[in-house]
Structures are given as C-alpha cells and as structure tokens.
Amino acid sequence: MKVISAEQIRNMDEREIERTLLDLKEEKMMLYSTQTGGGLSDNPAKAKMLRKQIARILTVKRERELEEFKEFKELEELEELV
C-alpha cells in the first residue's frame, strides 16, 4: 500500500476520499483478523501505517467540514446585516 499524503487527499473529491477510507478500513480489518488468528504479518509496521493514513483522511474530512461551517456562518452574518 502506497502512503497517501495530506496534500494528495486534499486534491481528491469527496467520493474518492470515501472510497480510499473504506479500502483502508477493510485492509486494517483483514490485517487484524489475520493477526488474531495466529498468522504472522509480513510487515509488522503495516497496522501503524494504516492507522495513520486513516487518521490523515479523517483530518482532511474534518477540515472540509469546518471550512463549510465557517462559510455558512459568514453567510448568516451577512444576511443579518441586510
């Protein structure tokens, strides 16, 4: 799995972000189910990498939510002045 930077995530549209997030969560679930079943991981640091990528995506999603909220509040304030 290739590491995705925050800048790459910011350049994705919402649908791509959701799909990437879903893929990463599925991969993490499969990795954990293999480990709990007694299997050995070929890359022990993979779980940490997956968690960080998921967190990175969720952070960018939250930034977008806050940006939309900020724009909404600015519009409300402008409407109050009218």
GIVENBEL-V704670 format. One record per pair of residues at least 12 apart in sequence whose ideal C-beta (glycine too) atoms are under 10 Angstrom apart, sorted by the first residue. I is the first residue (numbers start at 1). J is the second residue. D is the distance in whole Angstrom. If there is no record, write none. Layout:
# GIVENBEL-V704670
I,J,D
I,J,D
This chain:
# GIVENBEL-V704670
1,23,9
1,24,8
1,27,7
1,43,9
1,46,7
1,49,7
1,50,7
1,53,8
2,53,9
3,49,7
3,52,8
3,53,7
3,56,9
4,17,10
4,20,7
4,24,9
4,52,10
4,53,6
4,56,7
4,57,8
4,60,10
5,53,10
5,56,8
6,56,6
6,57,9
6,59,7
6,60,6
6,63,9
7,60,9
8,20,10
8,56,10
8,60,10
9,21,10
9,53,9
9,56,6
9,57,6
9,58,10
9,59,9
9,60,5
9,61,9
9,63,10
10,60,6
10,63,8
10,64,9
11,60,10
12,57,9
12,60,8
14,61,8
14,64,8
17,57,6
17,58,10
17,60,7
17,61,6
17,64,9
18,57,9
18,61,9
20,53,8
20,54,9
20,57,6
21,53,9
21,54,7
21,57,5
21,58,8
21,61,8
23,53,10
24,49,10
24,50,6
24,51,9
24,52,10
24,53,6
24,54,5
24,56,10
24,57,7
25,50,8
25,54,7
25,57,10
27,46,8
27,47,10
27,50,6
27,53,9
27,54,10
28,46,9
28,47,7
28,49,10
28,50,4
28,51,7
28,53,9
28,54,7
29,50,10
31,43,9
31,46,6
31,47,6
31,50,7
32,47,7
32,50,9
35,47,8
